């Protein structure tokens, strides 16, 4: 006997904390679980793809912009440009 004290016969399967399901009910349950996993996997993949696409757009945009150091020089702010250059060197961004 299982937790629910229902005798098991050849057409019943006990699962899920004593809930008794027939083989067809079990198959439907398993199908639902698998479908839910697939839906969740697709959602995560879609979210990751969107995130990567956004990151790629931002990276392209940043790569195409004028560096802050150069903008400072154009405005005649040599001291500020030099300070920025030293920061980037210290952080290993430039040589």
GUDRENGU-962509 format. One record per atom (N, C-alpha, C): residue number from 1; atom name; x, y, z; residue in one letter. Coordinates in Angstrom, 1 decimal, decimal comma. Example, Ala and Ser with C-alpha at 12.3 -4.5 7.8 and 13.67 -1.06 7.14 Angstrom:
node segu->1	drenmi->N	px->13,2	py->-5,7	pz->7,8	lovex->A
node segu->1	drenmi->CA	px->12,3	py->-4,5	pz->7,8	lovex->A
node segu->1	drenmi->C	px->13,2	py->-3,3	pz->7,8	lovex->A
node segu->2	drenmi->N	px->12,8	py->-2,2	pz->7,1	lovex->S
node segu->2	drenmi->CA	px->13,7	py->-1,1	pz->7,1	lovex->S
node segu->2	drenmi->C	px->12,9	py->0,0	pz->7,9	lovex->S
//
This chain:
node segu->1	drenmi->N	px->0,8	py->-1,2	pz->0,0	lovex->X
node segu->1	drenmi->CA	px->0,0	py->0,0	pz->0,0	lovex->X
node segu->1	drenmi->C	px->0,9	py->1,3	pz->0,0	lovex->X
node segu->2	drenmi->N	px->0,4	py->2,3	pz->-0,6	lovex->X
node segu->2	drenmi->CA	px->1,1	py->3,6	pz->-0,7	lovex->X
node segu->2	drenmi->C	px->0,7	py->4,5	pz->0,4	lovex->X
node segu->3	drenmi->N	px->1,1	py->5,7	pz->0,4	lovex->X
node segu->3	drenmi->CA	px->0,8	py->6,7	pz->1,5	lovex->X
node segu->3	drenmi->C	px->-0,6	py->7,0	pz->1,6	lovex->X
node segu->4	drenmi->N	px->-1,4	py->6,9	pz->0,5	lovex->X
node segu->4	drenmi->CA	px->-2,8	py->7,2	pz->0,6	lovex->X
node segu->4	drenmi->C	px->-3,7	py->5,9	pz->0,9	lovex->X
node segu->5	drenmi->N	px->-3,0	py->4,8	pz->1,2	lovex->X
node segu->5	drenmi->CA	px->-3,6	py->3,6	pz->1,5	lovex->X
node segu->5	drenmi->C	px->-4,6	py->3,1	pz->0,4	lovex->X
node segu->6	drenmi->N	px->-4,2	py->3,4	pz->-0,8	lovex->X
node segu->6	drenmi->CA	px->-5,0	py->2,9	pz->-2,0	lovex->X
node segu->6	drenmi->C	px->-4,2	py->1,8	pz->-2,6	lovex->X
node segu->7	drenmi->N	px->-4,7	py->0,6	pz->-2,7	lovex->X
node segu->7	drenmi->CA	px->-4,0	py->-0,5	pz->-3,2	lovex->X
node segu->7	drenmi->C	px->-3,6	py->-0,2	pz->-4,7	lovex->X
node segu->8	drenmi->N	px->-2,4	py->-0,5	pz->-5,1	lovex->X
node segu->8	drenmi->CA	px->-2,0	py->-0,3	pz->-6,4	lovex->X
node segu->8	drenmi->C	px->-2,3	py->-1,6	pz->-7,2	lovex->X
node segu->9	drenmi->N	px->-2,9	py->-1,3	pz->-8,4	lovex->X
node segu->9	drenmi->CA	px->-3,1	py->-2,4	pz->-9,3	lovex->X
node segu->9	drenmi->C	px->-2,2	py->-2,2	pz->-10,5	lovex->X
node segu->10	drenmi->N	px->-2,3	py->-3,1	pz->-11,5	lovex->X
node segu->10	drenmi->CA	px->-1,5	py->-3,0	pz->-12,7	lovex->X
node segu->10	drenmi->C	px->-1,8	py->-1,7	pz->-13,5	lovex->X
node segu->11	drenmi->N	px->-2,9	py->-1,1	pz->-13,4	lovex->X
node segu->11	drenmi->CA	px->-3,3	py->0,1	pz->-14,2	lovex->X
node segu->11	drenmi->C	px->-3,1	py->1,4	pz->-13,4	lovex->X
node segu->12	drenmi->N	px->-2,4	py->1,4	pz->-12,3	lovex->X
node segu->12	drenmi->CA	px->-2,2	py->2,6	pz->-11,5	lovex->X
node segu->12	drenmi->C	px->-0,7	py->2,7	pz->-11,1	lovex->X
node segu->13	drenmi->N	px->-0,3	py->3,9	pz->-11,0	lovex->X
node segu->13	drenmi->CA	px->1,1	py->4,2	pz->-10,6	lovex->X
node segu->13	drenmi->C	px->1,1	py->5,2	pz->-9,5	lovex->X
node segu->14	drenmi->N	px->1,8	py->5,0	pz->-8,4	lovex->X
node segu->14	drenmi->CA	px->1,8	py->6,0	pz->-7,4	lovex->X
node segu->14	drenmi->C	px->3,0	py->6,9	pz->-7,5	lovex->X
node segu->15	drenmi->N	px->2,8	py->8,2	pz->-7,6	lovex->X
node segu->15	drenmi->CA	px->3,9	py->9,2	pz->-7,7	lovex->X
node segu->15	drenmi->C	px->3,5	py->10,4	pz->-6,9	lovex->X
node segu->16	drenmi->N	px->4,4	py->11,4	pz->-6,8	lovex->X
node segu->16	drenmi->CA	px->4,1	py->12,7	pz->-6,3	lovex->X
node segu->16	drenmi->C	px->3,5	py->12,7	pz->-4,9	lovex->X
node segu->17	drenmi->N	px->4,3	py->12,3	pz->-4,0	lovex->X
node segu->17	drenmi->CA	px->3,8	py->12,3	pz->-2,6	lovex->X
node segu->17	drenmi->C	px->2,5	py->11,6	pz->-2,3	lovex->X
node segu->18	drenmi->N	px->2,4	py->10,4	pz->-2,9	lovex->X
node segu->18	drenmi->CA	px->1,3	py->9,6	pz->-2,7	lovex->X
node segu->18	drenmi->C	px->0,1	py->9,8	pz->-3,6	lovex->X
node segu->19	drenmi->N	px->0,2	py->10,7	pz->-4,5	lovex->X
node segu->19	drenmi->CA	px->-0,9	py->10,9	pz->-5,5	lovex->X
node segu->19	drenmi->C	px->-0,8	py->9,7	pz->-6,5	lovex->X
node segu->20	drenmi->N	px->-2,0	py->9,1	pz->-6,7	lovex->X
node segu->20	drenmi->CA	px->-2,0	py->7,9	pz->-7,5	lovex->X
node segu->20	drenmi->C	px->-2,5	py->8,3	pz->-8,9	lovex->X
node segu->21	drenmi->N	px->-1,7	py->8,0	pz->-9,9	lovex->X
node segu->21	drenmi->CA	px->-2,1	py->8,3	pz->-11,3	lovex->X
node segu->21	drenmi->C	px->-2,1	py->7,1	pz->-12,2	lovex->X
node segu->22	drenmi->N	px->-2,9	py->7,0	pz->-13,1	lovex->X
node segu->22	drenmi->CA	px->-2,9	py->6,0	pz->-14,1	lovex->X
node segu->22	drenmi->C	px->-1,7	py->6,2	pz->-15,1	lovex->X
node segu->23	drenmi->N	px->-1,3	py->5,2	pz->-15,8	lovex->X
node segu->23	drenmi->CA	px->-0,2	py->5,4	pz->-16,8	lovex->X
node segu->23	drenmi->C	px->-0,5	py->6,6	pz->-17,8	lovex->X
node segu->24	drenmi->N	px->-1,8	py->6,7	pz->-18,2	lovex->X
node segu->24	drenmi->CA	px->-2,1	py->7,8	pz->-19,1	lovex->X
node segu->24	drenmi->C	px->-2,0	py->9,1	pz->-18,4	lovex->X
node segu->25	drenmi->N	px->-2,4	py->9,2	pz->-17,2	lovex->X
node segu->25	drenmi->CA	px->-2,3	py->10,5	pz->-16,4	lovex->X
node segu->25	drenmi->C	px->-0,9	py->10,8	pz->-16,2	lovex->X
node segu->26	drenmi->N	px->-0,1	py->9,8	pz->-15,9	lovex->X
node segu->26	drenmi->CA	px->1,4	py->10,0	pz->-15,7	lovex->X
node segu->26	drenmi->C	px->2,0	py->10,5	pz->-17,0	lovex->X
node segu->27	drenmi->N	px->1,6	py->9,9	pz->-18,1	lovex->X
node segu->27	drenmi->CA	px->2,2	py->10,4	pz->-19,4	lovex->X
node segu->27	drenmi->C	px->1,8	py->11,8	pz->-19,7	lovex->X
node segu->28	drenmi->N	px->0,6	py->12,2	pz->-19,4	lovex->X
node segu->28	drenmi->CA	px->0,1	py->13,6	pz->-19,5	lovex->X
node segu->28	drenmi->C	px->0,9	py->14,5	pz->-18,6	lovex->X
node segu->29	drenmi->N	px->1,1	py->14,1	pz->-17,4	lovex->X
node segu->29	drenmi->CA	px->1,9	py->14,9	pz->-16,4	lovex->X
node segu->29	drenmi->C	px->3,3	py->15,1	pz->-16,9	lovex->X
node segu->30	drenmi->N	px->3,9	py->14,0	pz->-17,4	lovex->X
node segu->30	drenmi->CA	px->5,3	py->14,1	pz->-17,8	lovex->X
node segu->30	drenmi->C	px->5,4	py->15,0	pz->-19,1	lovex->X
node segu->31	drenmi->N	px->4,4	py->14,9	pz->-20,0	lovex->X
node segu->31	drenmi->CA	px->4,4	py->15,7	pz->-21,2	lovex->X
node segu->31	drenmi->C	px->4,3	py->17,2	pz->-20,8	lovex->X
node segu->32	drenmi->N	px->3,4	py->17,5	pz->-19,8	lovex->X
node segu->32	drenmi->CA	px->3,3	py->18,9	pz->-19,3	lovex->X
node segu->32	drenmi->C	px->4,6	py->19,4	pz->-18,7	lovex->X
node segu->33	drenmi->N	px->5,3	py->18,6	pz->-18,0	lovex->X
node segu->33	drenmi->CA	px->6,6	py->19,0	pz->-17,4	lovex->X
node segu->33	drenmi->C	px->7,6	py->19,2	pz->-18,5	lovex->X
node segu->34	drenmi->N	px->7,7	py->18,3	pz->-19,5	lovex->X
node segu->34	drenmi->CA	px->8,6	py->18,5	pz->-20,6	lovex->X
node segu->34	drenmi->C	px->8,3	py->19,7	pz->-21,4	lovex->X
node segu->35	drenmi->N	px->7,0	py->20,0	pz->-21,6	lovex->X
node segu->35	drenmi->CA	px->6,6	py->21,2	pz->-22,4	lovex->X
node segu->35	drenmi->C	px->6,9	py->22,5	pz->-21,6	lovex->X
node segu->36	drenmi->N	px->6,7	py->22,4	pz->-20,3	lovex->X
node segu->36	drenmi->CA	px->7,1	py->23,6	pz->-19,5	lovex->X
node segu->36	drenmi->C	px->8,6	py->23,9	pz->-19,5	lovex->X
node segu->37	drenmi->N	px->9,4	py->22,8	pz->-19,4	lovex->X
node segu->37	drenmi->CA	px->10,8	py->23,0	pz->-19,5	lovex->X
node segu->37	drenmi->C	px->11,2	py->23,6	pz->-20,8	lovex->X
node segu->38	drenmi->N	px->10,6	py->23,1	pz->-21,9	lovex->X
node segu->38	drenmi->CA	px->11,0	py->23,6	pz->-23,2	lovex->X
node segu->38	drenmi->C	px->10,6	py->25,1	pz->-23,4	lovex->X
node segu->39	drenmi->N	px->9,4	py->25,4	pz->-22,9	lovex->X
node segu->39	drenmi->CA	px->9,0	py->26,8	pz->-22,9	lovex->X
node segu->39	drenmi->C	px->9,9	py->27,7	pz->-22,1	lovex->X
node segu->40	drenmi->N	px->10,3	py->27,2	pz->-21,0	lovex->X
node segu->40	drenmi->CA	px->11,3	py->28,0	pz->-20,1	lovex->X
node segu->40	drenmi->C	px->12,6	py->28,1	pz->-20,8	lovex->X
node segu->41	drenmi->N	px->13,1	py->27,1	pz->-21,4	lovex->X
node segu->41	drenmi->CA	px->14,4	py->27,1	pz->-22,1	lovex->X
node segu->41	drenmi->C	px->14,3	py->28,1	pz->-23,3	lovex->X
node segu->42	drenmi->N	px->13,3	py->28,1	pz->-24,1	lovex->X
node segu->42	drenmi->CA	px->13,1	py->29,0	pz->-25,2	lovex->X
node segu->42	drenmi->C	px->13,1	py->30,5	pz->-24,7	lovex->X
node segu->43	drenmi->N	px->12,4	py->30,7	pz->-23,5	lovex->X
node segu->43	drenmi->CA	px->12,3	py->32,0	pz->-23,0	lovex->X
node segu->43	drenmi->C	px->13,7	py->32,5	pz->-22,6	lovex->X
node segu->44	drenmi->N	px->14,5	py->31,7	pz->-21,9	lovex->X
node segu->44	drenmi->CA	px->15,8	py->32,0	pz->-21,5	lovex->X
node segu->44	drenmi->C	px->16,7	py->32,3	pz->-22,7	lovex->X
node segu->45	drenmi->N	px->16,6	py->31,5	pz->-23,8	lovex->X
node segu->45	drenmi->CA	px->17,4	py->31,7	pz->-25,0	lovex->X
node segu->45	drenmi->C	px->17,0	py->33,0	pz->-25,6	lovex->X
node segu->46	drenmi->N	px->15,7	py->33,3	pz->-25,7	lovex->X
node segu->46	drenmi->CA	px->15,3	py->34,6	pz->-26,3	lovex->X
node segu->46	drenmi->C	px->15,8	py->35,8	pz->-25,5	lovex->X
node segu->47	drenmi->N	px->15,7	py->35,7	pz->-24,2	lovex->X
node segu->47	drenmi->CA	px->16,2	py->36,8	pz->-23,3	lovex->X
node segu->47	drenmi->C	px->17,7	py->36,9	pz->-23,5	lovex->X
node segu->48	drenmi->N	px->18,5	py->35,8	pz->-23,6	lovex->X
node segu->48	drenmi->CA	px->19,9	py->35,9	pz->-23,8	lovex->X
node segu->48	drenmi->C	px->20,2	py->36,5	pz->-25,1	lovex->X
node segu->49	drenmi->N	px->19,5	py->36,1	pz->-26,1	lovex->X
node segu->49	drenmi->CA	px->19,7	py->36,6	pz->-27,5	lovex->X
node segu->49	drenmi->C	px->19,5	py->38,1	pz->-27,5	lovex->X
node segu->50	drenmi->N	px->18,4	py->38,6	pz->-26,9	lovex->X
node segu->50	drenmi->CA	px->18,1	py->40,0	pz->-26,8	lovex->X
node segu->50	drenmi->C	px->19,2	py->40,8	pz->-26,1	lovex->X
node segu->51	drenmi->N	px->19,7	py->40,2	pz->-25,0	lovex->X
node segu->51	drenmi->CA	px->20,7	py->40,8	pz->-24,2	lovex->X
node segu->51	drenmi->C	px->22,0	py->40,9	pz->-25,0	lovex->X
node segu->52	drenmi->N	px->22,4	py->39,8	pz->-25,7	lovex->X
node segu->52	drenmi->CA	px->23,6	py->39,8	pz->-26,5	lovex->X
node segu->52	drenmi->C	px->23,5	py->40,8	pz->-27,7	lovex->X
node segu->53	drenmi->N	px->22,3	py->40,9	pz->-28,3	lovex->X
node segu->53	drenmi->CA	px->22,1	py->41,9	pz->-29,3	lovex->X
node segu->53	drenmi->C	px->22,3	py->43,3	pz->-28,8	lovex->X
node segu->54	drenmi->N	px->21,7	py->43,6	pz->-27,7	lovex->X
node segu->54	drenmi->CA	px->21,9	py->44,9	pz->-27,1	lovex->X
node segu->54	drenmi->C	px->23,3	py->45,2	pz->-26,8	lovex->X
node segu->55	drenmi->N	px->24,0	py->44,3	pz->-26,2	lovex->X
node segu->55	drenmi->CA	px->25,4	py->44,4	pz->-25,8	lovex->X
node segu->55	drenmi->C	px->26,2	py->44,7	pz->-27,1	lovex->X
node segu->56	drenmi->N	px->26,0	py->44,0	pz->-28,2	lovex->X
node segu->56	drenmi->CA	px->26,7	py->44,2	pz->-29,4	lovex->X
node segu->56	drenmi->C	px->26,4	py->45,5	pz->-30,0	lovex->X
node segu->57	drenmi->N	px->25,2	py->46,0	pz->-29,9	lovex->X
node segu->57	drenmi->CA	px->24,9	py->47,4	pz->-30,4	lovex->X
node segu->57	drenmi->C	px->25,6	py->48,4	pz->-29,6	lovex->X
node segu->58	drenmi->N	px->25,7	py->48,3	pz->-28,3	lovex->X
node segu->58	drenmi->CA	px->26,4	py->49,2	pz->-27,5	lovex->X
node segu->58	drenmi->C	px->27,9	py->49,2	pz->-27,7	lovex->X
node segu->59	drenmi->N	px->28,4	py->48,0	pz->-27,9	lovex->X
node segu->59	drenmi->CA	px->29,9	py->47,8	pz->-28,2	lovex->X
node segu->59	drenmi->C	px->30,2	py->48,5	pz->-29,5	lovex->X
node segu->60	drenmi->N	px->29,4	py->48,3	pz->-30,5	lovex->X
node segu->60	drenmi->CA	px->29,6	py->49,0	pz->-31,8	lovex->X
node segu->60	drenmi->C	px->29,5	py->50,5	pz->-31,7	lovex->X
node segu->61	drenmi->N	px->28,6	py->51,0	pz->-30,9	lovex->X
node segu->61	drenmi->CA	px->28,4	py->52,4	pz->-30,7	lovex->X
node segu->61	drenmi->C	px->29,6	py->53,0	pz->-30,0	lovex->X
node segu->62	drenmi->N	px->30,1	py->52,3	pz->-29,0	lovex->X
node segu->62	drenmi->CA	px->31,2	py->52,8	pz->-28,2	lovex->X
node segu->62	drenmi->C	px->32,5	py->52,8	pz->-29,1	lovex->X
node segu->63	drenmi->N	px->32,6	py->51,7	pz->-29,9	lovex->X
node segu->63	drenmi->CA	px->33,8	py->51,6	pz->-30,7	lovex->X
node segu->63	drenmi->C	px->33,9	py->52,7	pz->-31,8	lovex->X
node segu->64	drenmi->N	px->32,7	py->53,2	pz->-32,2	lovex->X
node segu->64	drenmi->CA	px->32,6	py->54,3	pz->-33,2	lovex->X
node segu->64	drenmi->C	px->32,7	py->55,7	pz->-32,7	lovex->X
node segu->65	drenmi->N	px->32,7	py->55,9	pz->-31,4	lovex->X
node segu->65	drenmi->CA	px->32,7	py->57,2	pz->-30,8	lovex->X
node segu->65	drenmi->C	px->34,2	py->57,7	pz->-30,6	lovex->X
node segu->66	drenmi->N	px->34,3	py->59,0	pz->-30,5	lovex->X
node segu->66	drenmi->CA	px->35,6	py->59,6	pz->-30,2	lovex->X
node segu->66	drenmi->C	px->35,9	py->59,4	pz->-28,8	lovex->X
node segu->67	drenmi->N	px->37,2	py->59,0	pz->-28,5	lovex->X
node segu->67	drenmi->CA	px->37,6	py->58,8	pz->-27,1	lovex->X
node segu->67	drenmi->C	px->37,5	py->60,1	pz->-26,3	lovex->X
node segu->68	drenmi->N	px->37,2	py->59,9	pz->-25,0	lovex->X
node segu->68	drenmi->CA	px->37,0	py->61,1	pz->-24,1	lovex->X
node segu->68	drenmi->C	px->38,3	py->61,9	pz->-24,1	lovex->X
node segu->69	drenmi->N	px->39,4	py->61,3	pz->-24,1	lovex->X
node segu->69	drenmi->CA	px->40,7	py->62,0	pz->-24,1	lovex->X
node segu->69	drenmi->C	px->40,8	py->63,0	pz->-25,3	lovex->X
node segu->70	drenmi->N	px->40,4	py->62,5	pz->-26,5	lovex->X
node segu->70	drenmi->CA	px->40,4	py->63,3	pz->-27,7	lovex->X
node segu->70	drenmi->C	px->39,4	py->64,4	pz->-27,6	lovex->X
node segu->71	drenmi->N	px->38,2	py->64,2	pz->-27,1	lovex->X
node segu->71	drenmi->CA	px->37,2	py->65,2	pz->-26,9	lovex->X
node segu->71	drenmi->C	px->37,8	py->66,3	pz->-26,0	lovex->X
node segu->72	drenmi->N	px->38,5	py->66,0	pz->-24,9	lovex->X
node segu->72	drenmi->CA	px->39,1	py->67,0	pz->-24,0	lovex->X
node segu->72	drenmi->C	px->40,1	py->67,8	pz->-24,8	lovex->X
node segu->73	drenmi->N	px->41,0	py->67,1	pz->-25,6	lovex->X
node segu->73	drenmi->CA	px->42,0	py->67,9	pz->-26,4	lovex->X
node segu->73	drenmi->C	px->41,3	py->68,8	pz->-27,3	lovex->X
node segu->74	drenmi->N	px->40,2	py->68,4	pz->-28,0	lovex->X
node segu->74	drenmi->CA	px->39,5	py->69,3	pz->-28,9	lovex->X
node segu->74	drenmi->C	px->39,0	py->70,5	pz->-28,2	lovex->X
node segu->75	drenmi->N	px->38,6	py->70,4	pz->-27,0	lovex->X
node segu->75	drenmi->CA	px->38,1	py->71,5	pz->-26,2	lovex->X
node segu->75	drenmi->C	px->39,2	py->72,3	pz->-25,6	lovex->X
node segu->76	drenmi->N	px->40,4	py->71,9	pz->-25,8	lovex->X
node segu->76	drenmi->CA	px->41,5	py->72,6	pz->-25,2	lovex->X
node segu->76	drenmi->C	px->41,8	py->72,3	pz->-23,7	lovex->X
node segu->77	drenmi->N	px->41,3	py->71,2	pz->-23,3	lovex->X
node segu->77	drenmi->CA	px->41,5	py->70,7	pz->-21,9	lovex->X
node segu->77	drenmi->C	px->42,6	py->69,7	pz->-21,8	lovex->X
node segu->78	drenmi->N	px->43,8	py->70,1	pz->-22,1	lovex->X
node segu->78	drenmi->CA	px->44,9	py->69,2	pz->-22,1	lovex->X
node segu->78	drenmi->C	px->45,2	py->68,5	pz->-20,8	lovex->X
node segu->79	drenmi->N	px->45,0	py->69,2	pz->-19,7	lovex->X
node segu->79	drenmi->CA	px->45,2	py->68,6	pz->-18,4	lovex->X
node segu->79	drenmi->C	px->44,2	py->67,5	pz->-18,1	lovex->X
node segu->80	drenmi->N	px->43,0	py->67,7	pz->-18,5	lovex->X
node segu->80	drenmi->CA	px->41,9	py->66,7	pz->-18,3	lovex->X
node segu->80	drenmi->C	px->42,2	py->65,5	pz->-19,2	lovex->X
node segu->81	drenmi->N	px->42,6	py->65,8	pz->-20,5	lovex->X
node segu->81	drenmi->CA	px->42,9	py->64,7	pz->-21,4	lovex->X
node segu->81	drenmi->C	px->44,1	py->63,9	pz->-20,9	lovex->X
node segu->82	drenmi->N	px->45,1	py->64,5	pz->-20,4	lovex->X
node segu->82	drenmi->CA	px->46,2	py->63,7	pz->-19,8	lovex->X
node segu->82	drenmi->C	px->45,8	py->62,9	pz->-18,6	lovex->X
node segu->83	drenmi->N	px->45,0	py->63,5	pz->-17,8	lovex->X
node segu->83	drenmi->CA	px->44,5	py->62,7	pz->-16,6	lovex->X
node segu->83	drenmi->C	px->43,7	py->61,5	pz->-17,1	lovex->X
node segu->84	drenmi->N	px->42,9	py->61,6	pz->-18,1	lovex->X
node segu->84	drenmi->CA	px->42,1	py->60,5	pz->-18,6	lovex->X
node segu->84	drenmi->C	px->43,1	py->59,4	pz->-19,2	lovex->X
node segu->85	drenmi->N	px->44,1	py->59,9	pz->-19,9	lovex->X
node segu->85	drenmi->CA	px->45,1	py->59,0	pz->-20,5	lovex->X
node segu->85	drenmi->C	px->45,8	py->58,2	pz->-19,4	lovex->X
node segu->86	drenmi->N	px->46,2	py->58,8	pz->-18,3	lovex->X
node segu->86	drenmi->CA	px->46,8	py->58,1	pz->-17,2	lovex->X
node segu->86	drenmi->C	px->45,9	py->57,1	pz->-16,5	lovex->X
node segu->87	drenmi->N	px->44,6	py->57,5	pz->-16,4	lovex->X
node segu->87	drenmi->CA	px->43,7	py->56,5	pz->-15,8	lovex->X
node segu->87	drenmi->C	px->43,6	py->55,3	pz->-16,7	lovex->X
node segu->88	drenmi->N	px->43,4	py->55,5	pz->-18,0	lovex->X
node segu->88	drenmi->CA	px->43,3	py->54,3	pz->-18,9	lovex->X
node segu->88	drenmi->C	px->44,6	py->53,5	pz->-18,9	lovex->X
node segu->89	drenmi->N	px->45,7	py->54,1	pz->-18,8	lovex->X
node segu->89	drenmi->CA	px->47,0	py->53,3	pz->-18,7	lovex->X
node segu->89	drenmi->C	px->47,0	py->52,6	pz->-17,4	lovex->X
node segu->90	drenmi->N	px->46,7	py->53,2	pz->-16,3	lovex->X
node segu->90	drenmi->CA	px->46,7	py->52,5	pz->-15,0	lovex->X
node segu->90	drenmi->C	px->45,8	py->51,3	pz->-15,0	lovex->X
node segu->91	drenmi->N	px->44,7	py->51,4	pz->-15,7	lovex->X
node segu->91	drenmi->CA	px->43,7	py->50,3	pz->-15,7	lovex->X
node segu->91	drenmi->C	px->44,0	py->49,3	pz->-16,8	lovex->X
node segu->92	drenmi->N	px->45,1	py->49,5	pz->-17,6	lovex->X
node segu->92	drenmi->CA	px->45,4	py->48,5	pz->-18,6	lovex->X
node segu->92	drenmi->C	px->44,6	py->48,6	pz->-19,9	lovex->X
node segu->93	drenmi->N	px->43,9	py->49,7	pz->-20,1	lovex->X
node segu->93	drenmi->CA	px->43,0	py->49,8	pz->-21,2	lovex->X
node segu->93	drenmi->C	px->43,9	py->50,2	pz->-22,5	lovex->X
node segu->94	drenmi->N	px->44,8	py->51,1	pz->-22,2	lovex->X
node segu->94	drenmi->CA	px->45,8	py->51,5	pz->-23,3	lovex->X
node segu->94	drenmi->C	px->47,2	py->51,3	pz->-22,8	lovex->X
node segu->95	drenmi->N	px->48,1	py->51,2	pz->-23,8	lovex->X
node segu->95	drenmi->CA	px->49,5	py->51,0	pz->-23,4	lovex->X
node segu->95	drenmi->C	px->50,2	py->52,3	pz->-23,0	lovex->X
//
